[in-house]
Amino acid sequence: MDLALYSSLILFVIAMSITPGPNNLMMMSSSILFGFRATLPHWAGVQLGFNALLIASIFGLGELVERFPQSLTVVKVAGSAWLGWMAWLYLRAALNPQPVKSGEAGSSRPLRFHEGALFQLINPKAILMTISASGAFIALADLPVERAGMMIPACFCVLALNALQKSMMLSPCCPRAGPTGGAGVA
């Protein structure tokens, strides 16, 4: 294993995990609104979905995008539309707060595990990050299975630890809670 290349992978994952993105926004909002414990299923779904996307990239998603470049445009448009819709909902809620009783139809809730995982399929930052990483760090190993075995632990550990730390800091039950940054995932 090339230690310099693996170190650059770790730095790439750190850089990508602290930059703003859809997961950062959603997990930050969820931590603030619902607390750390209620955000855990969402966080776990993001971790599973992102790593499944990374495995797909390592085993050929890049080839698929190369053959059908319009598929990347579809992902970008769908991801942008989703982000625009979420931004509109957040803006509307901020401008016109309505007290909602728990259990009422239409009350907000944190994303569930499967929703966090499936969101990665239309998350443009996650898709571009996984395709970039699987192509840029192809020299880590000759076989795709070996590359996946090296890249997934690096991505999972960095993303997971960063996300948990930020979510805990943003949780309303934490004494240091406040808008201090993103949740640390793509």
N, C-alpha and C positions, 0 to 999 in steps of 0.2 A: 504494500500500500504506500502510495506517495503521500507522506505526511504534509507536505506543503500544499498539495492539491486538496487534501481533506480539510486542512485549516482554512483554506480559501472558501470551501463549501460552508463551513461553520460561519465564517464572516458574512458570506452571501445571505445565509438564512437569517442571521441577526439583523442585517441591514434591511432585508425585505420584511421582517416581522415587526419592526418598529416604525415603518413608514405607514401613513394613513391608507386605509383600505376598507372595503365593505365589512369584513369580519371585525375589524377594530371598532368601527362605528356601532355595529349591532351589539357586540359584547360589552362595550363601554356603556351604552344606553341600558342594556339589560341589567348590568351590575348596579347602576345608579337607581333604576326604577324598582327592581325586584330583589336585589341583594345577591351576595356571592353564592349561597347555597342553591337558590332558584336558577342561577345561571349555569350551574355545573352541567346539566344535560345538554344545553346548547354548546358549551365549551367542548364536551366530549364528542358531540356530533361533528363539530368543526374539525377536531383532531382526526377522527376517523375518515371523514370525507376528504380532507386535504391529503392524508396519506394514501387513500385509495386513488386519488387523482395523480399523485406522484408515481404510484405503481403503474397506473395506466400510461403515464408519460414515458416511463422507463421502458415499458414493453410495447411501445409503438404508437401512442397518441400523436407524437410529433410527426410520424410518417403519415398518419391519417390527415392531419392538418396541412401537411405539405402537399398531399394529393388533392385535397378539397379545401383550398384556402377560404372559400366562402363560409365554411363552418366556423371559423374564428370570428368572422364578421357577425354572424348570428349570435355567438356568445357575447361579443362586445355590445351589441344592440340590446339583447335581453338583459344583460347585467346593468347596463346604463339605465334602461327603463325601470328595472327593479329599484336601483338606487334613487332614481328620480321620484318614484312613487313613495319610497320610504321617507325621503327628504320632505315631500309634500305632507305626508302624515305627521311627521315630527313638527313641521312648521305650523300646521293647522292646530295641532294639540297645544303648542306653545302659545299661540295667539288667542286661543279660545279654550282655556282649560275647563273641563267638565268633571265634576266629582262623579265617579262611577263606583257603585257598590260592588263588592266582590260577588261573583256568581251571576251578575247581570249579563244578558246577551250584549256582545260588543265590548266587554271589558278586555283590557289588554292583558297579555301574559307573556312570559319569556318563551323563546323558541324552544321546541322540543328537540330531542336527540336527532330524530330522523330529519327534521327540518334543517338543522344546522349542517348535517352531513350532505343532504341533497342540494343545499344552497351552493356548495362548492362547484357543482356542475355548471352554474351560470355566473360564477364569480370570476370576472376577467383578470383580476390581479392574481388569484390563485392559479388559474390556468396558465397565464403567461409565466408565472414563477416556476411552476413545475416543468413546463416545457423547456424553459431556459436552463434550469438546473439539470434536467436529464440530458440535455445536449451538451452543456458546457463542461459537465463533470463526467463525461463518458469514459475518460481515461482512468477513472478510479478502479475499474475492473473490466475484464474482457467479457464476462457473461452478464446479461441483464439481471439475473438473480443475485449475483454478487454485488452489483451496483445498488440494487434495491436494498440489500442487507447493510450497505454502508450509508446510504443516503437517508433512509427512513429514521434510523435512530438519531441521526444528527438533526434532522428537521423536527422530529417529534419532541426531543428533549428541549431544544431551544425555544420552539414555539409554545410548548406546553408550560414550561417554567415561566416564561415571560407573560403569557396570558393569565396564568393563575395569580402571579404577583400583582399585575395591574388590576385584575378583577377584584382581588381582595382589597386593594387600596381604594377602589371606587365604590365598594359596597357601602350602603348606608349604615350598616352596623359597625363599620370600622371607624375608629376615632380620627383617622387621617383622611377620611373620605373627602372627595372633591374632584373636580374635573382636572386631573393631572396628566392626562394623555390617553393614548389608545390602549386597547386590551392586548396588543402584542401578537396578533395572528394576521395572516394574509388576509 
